Amino acid sequence: AQKITQTQPGMFVQEKEAVTLDCTYDTSDPSYGLFWYKQPSSGEMIFLIYQGSYDQQNATEGRYSLNFQKARKSANLVISASQLGDSAMYFCAMREVLSGTYKYIFGTGTRLKVLA
Amino acid sequence: NAGVTQTPKFQVLKTGQSMTLQCAQDMNHEYMSWYRQDPGMGLRLIHYSVGAGITDQGEVPNGYNVSRSTTEDFPLRLLSAAPSQTSVYFCASTGGLQGLSGPYGYTFGSGTRLTVV
């Protein structure tokens, strides 16, 4: 079973509009962490935002926010006021610690294209 | 500059050859890992390490070996290259042991594009 699921292979958004990228997860670790990363066409991986499983409030970092719905096991990334430079691949990831193993697992990614 | 250094950036191997992808970090990070990135499959964890002398398997460990003799270095060895190992490989590290419980994202290397012919 997939531990991290990103169901949107590709998304388009108009410049200056907001966009939501979906991510669902599955784990039995009560102390998991959720992350989003950006991969521009140049190929580097950039850490964007983090949400801990016990965090009561949704994480925010500038124009990025994480819509954390624990009961639904979803951790959607919201990008406000999209810019052309936001065009990239976005990955959701989960950190879990189970039975002495420590793993960061990634989803398959969503490719976002911002239109001028 | 502080960060994760991967070498080489590009490599072409013949089937059956062996090679080592190098990864070094200078941030005193305990946790290091190797991923492969293939189109449509995201990043898949090959091996990881929680400190010097401690390694463990990830999702796709077959055909790869790792060792961690120092905190700084975490090389990935391909034992007998196969075309299925054609991929982009990323090394990543995260901050100290708190990286296992705190709000610490990965620092990634720039990647190695490997082609096996």
Chai-1 contact restraints between the chains, C-beta under 6 A:
chainA,res_idxA,chainB,res_idxB,connection_type,confidence,min_distance_angstrom,max_distance_angstrom,comment,restraint_id
A,F35,B,G105,contact,1.0,0.0,6.0,A-B,restraint_1
A,G43,B,G111,contact,1.0,0.0,6.0,A-B,restraint_2
A,M45,B,F108,contact,1.0,0.0,6.0,A-B,restraint_3
A,F47,B,G105,contact,1.0,0.0,6.0,A-B,restraint_4
A,Y50,B,P103,contact,1.0,0.0,6.0,A-B,restraint_5
A,Y102,B,V50,contact,1.0,0.0,6.0,A-B,restraint_6
A,Y102,B,L100,contact,1.0,0.0,6.0,A-B,restraint_7
A,F106,B,G42,contact,1.0,0.0,6.0,A-B,restraint_8
A,F106,B,L43,contact,1.0,0.0,6.0,A-B,restraint_9
A,G107,B,G42,contact,1.0,0.0,6.0,A-B,restraint_10
A,T108,B,G42,contact,1.0,0.0,6.0,A-B,restraint_11
A,G109,B,G42,contact,1.0,0.0,6.0,A-B,restraint_12
